[in-house]
Amino acid sequence: MTIDEAQSSIDNWIKTVGVRYFNELTNLGILMEEVGELSRLMVRKYGEQSFKESDKNKDLGDEMADVLWVLLCLANQTGINMTEALQKNFEKKNIRDATRHLNNEKLQ
């Protein structure tokens, strides 16, 4: 599935199953909640915190997909084509950071 297809599929799902989009600020809050859930799982899986019983069966990919879902909802609501935005972001990074990381002693 491409990013364009994902945006379109989410839009269709929202309009047929989800009834309507939550407003943008509500979705921003939901995005922060989903990022928090992803963070909690990452900290337990790769960090120093131990798993709580309620976290043991959580799927990292599912948590990432939740974040992506809400982000794409916000893109749909604000008229952002995420394929174009990501392409422009790559261009920006390729210009700004072309040699930046090559000379970073911390990454050697």
N, C-alpha and C positions, 0 to 999 in steps of 0.2 A: 504494500500500500504506500503510495506517495504521500507527501505532506498535503498536496492539493486534494487528493482523494480522502484523506483523513478529515480535512476541514469540511469537505462536502458531506461526508458520511455523518459527522457529528452534527452539522447543521440539520440534516434530514432527520436524525434521531431526535434532536431537541424539538423540532417542529411536529413530529408525529407521535413520539412516545413521551417526551419530557414536557409537552404542552407549550412551553415558551422558555426563553433564556431567563435566568435570574438577571437582575440588573448588574451593570458592570462593577459597581462597588461590592455587591454581594459576591460576585464571582472572584473578585480580587481577594476578598476574605477567605473564600473557599480554597483558592490557590495557595494562600499562606498556610491554611490548615493541612492541605495535602503535602506541601513541602515539609511541614513539621513532621508529618507521619513518615515521610521518606527519610528525613534526618534521623528520627528516632531509631528506625531500623538500621540505617547505615552505622550509627554510633554503636549499636549493639553488635552488629555483624563484624565491623572492621575496626571499631574503637575499643575503648577499655571498659565500657559498661557491659554488665551481664544482662542476659535476656530475662525479661519478666515472662511469666507463663502466658500472658495475653499476646506477647510478641512472637512467640516461638513458631507459629504456623504462618506468619506473614510472608508474602512473596515480594521480593525486591522489585522484580519486573512489573508486577501489578501496581506497586506504589509509584513507580516511575510513570506508568501509563496513566494513573490518576492525575499526576501533575501535568502531563502532556495534554490530556483531555481538557482540563480546565483552561490551560494556556491557549489551546486552539479555540475554545469557546470565546475567550476574550478577544482573540484575533478576529474571529467571525463578527463579533459584536462591534468592533471598532474599525472594520473594513480593511484589516491588514491581511495581505496575502503572505503567508509565512514562508512559502518557497522563495518568493522575491526578497523578502526581508532577510532570510538566511543567506541567500546568494550575495546580497549587498554586504552583509556582515562578514562573510568570507573575504570579499574584496577589501574591506576596511582592515581586517586583520592582516591580510597579505601585504598591504602597503605599510601599515603602522608597525607590524611586528615581524617584518621580513627577516631581520637579523637579531632582533631583541633577545630571543631565547637562546640563540646560538652562543651568545657571549655571556650568558648567565652562569656564573661559577657554581651556583647552587644546583644546577641541573646537570652538571658534568659528572 
